[in-house]
Amino acid sequence: MRDRLMTKVRLKIMGLCNNVTCVLCNKADESVHHLFFECDFSQLIWRKLTDDQVPALTKVKRSYSPLRPLPLSRLTSALNQ
């Protein structure tokens, strides 16, 4: 990571935020590492993406192009299948 994600920790360093607690889990400071690897909510999402979701994600991957953003509704529907 190149530390470009505007987490609450970075916003506080820039003087733009006082509360650095993660809004997803309210358990730790919202840093890049926390959001991607430690946050309970993020772990739930990673688990949902990897457990029994290979066929659904394959459908999404085929229709994805790096030149256009993946519609959130398409990802959401693939996860709910």
LUMVO-245279 format. One record per residue: residue in one letter; x negated, y negated, z of N, C-alpha, C in turn. Coordinates in steps of 0.001 Angstrom, whole numbers, plus 524288, in hexadecimal, padded with zeros to 5 digits. Layout:
residues N
+------+-------+-------+-------+-------+-------+-------+-------+-------+-------+
| code |    nu |    nv |    nw |   cau |   cav |   caw |    cu |    cv |    cw |
+------+-------+-------+-------+-------+-------+-------+-------+-------+-------+
|    A |     X |     Y |     Z |     X |     Y |     Z |     X |     Y |     Z |
...
+------+-------+-------+-------+-------+-------+-------+-------+-------+-------+
//
This chain:
residues 81
+------+-------+-------+-------+-------+-------+-------+-------+-------+-------+
| code |    nu |    nv |    nw |   cau |   cav |   caw |    cu |    cv |    cw |
+------+-------+-------+-------+-------+-------+-------+-------+-------+-------+
|    M | 7FCB4 | 80496 | 80000 | 80000 | 80000 | 80000 | 7FC82 | 7FB25 | 80000 |
|    R | 7FE1E | 7F75C | 7FD37 | 7FB10 | 7F28A | 7FCEB | 7FD1D | 7EE4B | 8008C |
|    D | 80060 | 7EFF9 | 80442 | 80275 | 7EC5D | 8082D | 80564 | 7E7D1 | 805AC |
|    R | 808A2 | 7E8FF | 801DE | 80BB4 | 7E4EF | 7FF4B | 81172 | 7E514 | 800CB |
|    L | 8131A | 7E94F | 80339 | 81885 | 7E9C9 | 804DB | 8198B | 7E602 | 8095B |
|    M | 81DA4 | 7E2EC | 808D6 | 81EE7 | 7DF05 | 80CCC | 82196 | 7E18C | 8117A |
|    T | 81E71 | 7E3FD | 814B7 | 8207E | 7E649 | 81983 | 820EB | 7E20C | 81DA0 |
|    K | 82396 | 7E340 | 821DC | 8241E | 7DF65 | 82609 | 81ED7 | 7DE16 | 8287D |
|    V | 81B55 | 7E1EA | 828BD | 8161D | 7E0E5 | 82ADD | 81351 | 7DCD5 | 82783 |
|    R | 81391 | 7DD6E | 8225A | 8110B | 7D98F | 81EDC | 813AF | 7D444 | 81F3D |
|    L | 818E2 | 7D445 | 81F89 | 81BB8 | 7CF52 | 81FFD | 81A4A | 7CC74 | 82507 |
|    K | 8196E | 7CF61 | 8293B | 817D6 | 7CCEE | 82E27 | 81268 | 7CA7F | 82D9F |
|    I | 80ED5 | 7CD46 | 82B09 | 80993 | 7CB32 | 82A2B | 809D7 | 7C613 | 82725 |
|    M | 80D8D | 7C5B3 | 82388 | 80E35 | 7C0EA | 82068 | 8116F | 7BCCA | 82346 |
|    G | 81347 | 7BE10 | 827EF | 8164E | 7BA58 | 82AFF | 81BFB | 7B9F5 | 82953 |
|    L | 81DF5 | 7BDF2 | 826B6 | 82348 | 7BDBD | 824AE | 82726 | 7C12D | 827A9 |
|    C | 82544 | 7C40C | 82B8D | 8289C | 7C7BA | 82E5A | 8269A | 7C85C | 833EA |
|    N | 82A21 | 7C8A2 | 837AD | 8288B | 7C96E | 83D1B | 8295B | 7CF06 | 83EE4 |
|    N | 82DA5 | 7D168 | 83D54 | 82EEB | 7D6BB | 83EEC | 82CD2 | 7DA88 | 83ADF |
|    V | 8292F | 7DDE6 | 83C5B | 826C5 | 7E18A | 838A6 | 828F6 | 7E713 | 8391C |
|    T | 82D09 | 7E7CE | 83C3E | 82F4B | 7ED01 | 83CFE | 831F6 | 7EEDD | 837F9 |
|    C | 8310F | 7F3BD | 836A6 | 83351 | 7F61E | 831FC | 8394A | 7F5FB | 83249 |
|    V | 83BD9 | 7F3F9 | 82E47 | 8418F | 7F3A5 | 82E40 | 84416 | 7F8F4 | 82D31 |
|    L | 84114 | 7FCA8 | 82B3F | 84342 | 801CA | 82A04 | 84393 | 80558 | 82EC5 |
|    C | 83FB4 | 80509 | 8323F | 83FA2 | 80890 | 836CA | 83F65 | 805BE | 83C05 |
|    N | 83DE1 | 800D2 | 83C0B | 83D50 | 7FDB8 | 840DA | 839A6 | 80039 | 844D8 |
|    K | 835A6 | 80306 | 842F2 | 8321C | 805BC | 84689 | 82C75 | 803DC | 8463E |
|    A | 82AF3 | 8015D | 84202 | 82576 | 7FFDE | 84154 | 82515 | 7FAF7 | 83DF6 |
|    D | 82063 | 7F8DB | 83DB1 | 81F77 | 7F461 | 83A44 | 82004 | 7F60E | 83498 |
|    E | 8225D | 7F2AB | 83175 | 82350 | 7F3D7 | 82BEF | 81E73 | 7F2A3 | 828AA |
|    S | 81B23 | 7F695 | 82813 | 8167A | 7F62A | 824CB | 8173C | 7F9C3 | 82017 |
|    V | 813D4 | 7F95A | 81C4E | 81421 | 7FCC9 | 817B8 | 813A2 | 80275 | 8196F |
|    H | 80FD8 | 8038E | 81CB8 | 80F09 | 808EA | 81E80 | 813E1 | 80AF6 | 8215E |
|    H | 8160A | 807C4 | 824BB | 81AB5 | 80967 | 82799 | 81F3B | 80A83 | 823DF |
|    L | 8203D | 806EE | 8203E | 824B1 | 80794 | 81CB3 | 82454 | 80C82 | 81968 |
|    F | 81FAE | 80DCC | 817A2 | 81F27 | 81246 | 81420 | 81E1D | 81774 | 816EB |
|    F | 81BD8 | 81755 | 81B94 | 81A1C | 81C37 | 81DF7 | 81C15 | 81D48 | 8237E |
|    E | 81D8F | 81954 | 82670 | 81EF4 | 81A24 | 82BEA | 824B0 | 81940 | 82D2C |
|    C | 82741 | 815DF | 82A5F | 82CA6 | 81465 | 82B86 | 83050 | 81923 | 82B1D |
|    D | 83399 | 819DE | 82F12 | 8374A | 81E3E | 82F12 | 83AD5 | 81E17 | 82A47 |
|    F | 83C98 | 81971 | 828DA | 83FFB | 818E6 | 8244D | 83D13 | 81A77 | 81F52 |
|    S | 83847 | 818AF | 81EC1 | 8352C | 81A0D | 81A25 | 83434 | 81FEC | 819DD |
|    Q | 8331D | 8224D | 81E54 | 83248 | 827F4 | 81E69 | 83731 | 82ADC | 81CCA |
|    L | 83BB2 | 828E0 | 81E5E | 840A2 | 82B38 | 81CB6 | 84140 | 82AE2 | 816CC |
|    I | 83FEE | 82670 | 8148F | 84042 | 825BE | 80EDD | 83C76 | 82969 | 80C1E |
|    W | 83795 | 829A7 | 80DF5 | 833BC | 82D2D | 80B85 | 8359D | 832D0 | 80BCE |
|    R | 837D0 | 8344F | 81044 | 839D6 | 8399E | 810D8 | 83E4F | 83A99 | 80D0D |
|    K | 841C5 | 836D2 | 80C8E | 8463B | 8374B | 808FA | 84455 | 837CA | 8035A |
|    L | 84039 | 834FD | 8020D | 83E1B | 8353D | 7FCC1 | 83B78 | 83A72 | 7FB92 |
|    T | 8394B | 83CEA | 7FF8A | 83653 | 841B1 | 7FE8A | 8395B | 846B4 | 7FF9B |
|    D | 83D13 | 846AB | 80331 | 83FFE | 84B66 | 80487 | 84467 | 84C6A | 800AF |
|    D | 843EB | 8508D | 7FDBC | 8480E | 8524B | 7FA2B | 849D4 | 84E19 | 7F653 |
|    Q | 8467F | 84A62 | 7F50C | 84805 | 84636 | 7F182 | 84508 | 84663 | 7EC64 |
|    V | 841EE | 84A4E | 7EB85 | 83EB5 | 84A81 | 7E6CE | 84203 | 84A2F | 7E1D8 |
|    P | 84649 | 84D1E | 7E139 | 84960 | 84C9B | 7DC6B | 84BA7 | 84723 | 7DBB1 |
|    A | 84D9F | 844D4 | 7DFDE | 84FEB | 83F9A | 7DF73 | 84BCB | 83B96 | 7DE02 |
|    L | 84732 | 83BEE | 7E05B | 8430F | 83830 | 7DF2D | 840F2 | 838F1 | 7D9A9 |
|    T | 84117 | 83DB9 | 7D7B7 | 83F62 | 83EB4 | 7D25D | 842F4 | 83BCF | 7CE90 |
|    K | 8480A | 83BCC | 7CF9D | 84BBD | 838ED | 7CC4B | 84A7C | 83320 | 7CC4D |
|    V | 84966 | 830FF | 7D0E1 | 8481F | 82B6F | 7D14D | 8430F | 82A4E | 7CE70 |
|    K | 83F21 | 82DA3 | 7CF2B | 83A04 | 82CC4 | 7CCCE | 83A60 | 82C9B | 7C6DE |
|    R | 83D88 | 83002 | 7C47F | 83DFA | 83019 | 7BECD | 84018 | 82AFD | 7BC9F |
|    S | 8438E | 82880 | 7BF90 | 845F3 | 823BE | 7BD91 | 842F8 | 81ED5 | 7BF28 |
|    Y | 83EE7 | 81F6E | 7C243 | 83BF2 | 81AF4 | 7C429 | 837C1 | 81961 | 7C043 |
|    S | 8373D | 81458 | 7BF7C | 8331D | 81235 | 7BC44 | 8302F | 80E28 | 7BF76 |
|    P | 82AFC | 80E46 | 7BF81 | 82817 | 80A60 | 7C288 | 828F4 | 804D2 | 7C09C |
|    L | 82B2C | 80444 | 7BBFA | 82C0A | 7FF10 | 7B9D4 | 83112 | 7FC9B | 7BBCF |
|    R | 83478 | 7FFC1 | 7BE2A | 83945 | 7FD97 | 7C05C | 83A07 | 7FFEA | 7C5C9 |
|    P | 83C31 | 7FCE4 | 7C959 | 83CDA | 7FED2 | 7CEAC | 840F2 | 8031F | 7CEF5 |
|    L | 8402B | 806AE | 7D293 | 843E1 | 80AE4 | 7D376 | 8488D | 808A9 | 7D661 |
|    P | 84D3E | 80937 | 7D440 | 851DD | 80725 | 7D6FB | 852A2 | 809EA | 7DC2F |
|    L | 8537E | 806EF | 7E042 | 8542F | 8091A | 7E578 | 858E0 | 80CCC | 7E59F |
|    S | 85CF9 | 80B92 | 7E2AB | 86197 | 80EEB | 7E2A8 | 8604C | 81454 | 7E089 |
|    R | 85CD8 | 81496 | 7DCC5 | 85B5D | 819B0 | 7DA7F | 85842 | 81CF1 | 7DE65 |
|    L | 854A7 | 81A6F | 7E13C | 851A3 | 81D27 | 7E53C | 85534 | 81EF1 | 7E99D |
|    T | 858C7 | 81B87 | 7EB49 | 85C6B | 81CD0 | 7EF72 | 85FD9 | 82163 | 7EDF5 |
|    S | 861DB | 82164 | 7E925 | 8652E | 825B4 | 7E77B | 86214 | 82AC8 | 7E71A |
|    A | 85D28 | 82A91 | 7E59A | 859F0 | 82F42 | 7E54A | 858F4 | 83175 | 7EAB8 |
|    L | 8583C | 82E14 | 7EE93 | 8574C | 82FD6 | 7F3E4 | 85C2B | 83234 | 7F65B |
|    N | 860B5 | 8306C | 7F4B0 | 86596 | 83258 | 7F6F6 | 86781 | 8375B | 7F47C |
|    Q | 864F9 | 83932 | 7F06F | 866B5 | 83E08 | 7EDDE | 86535 | 842BC | 7F0FB |
+------+-------+-------+-------+-------+-------+-------+-------+-------+-------+
//
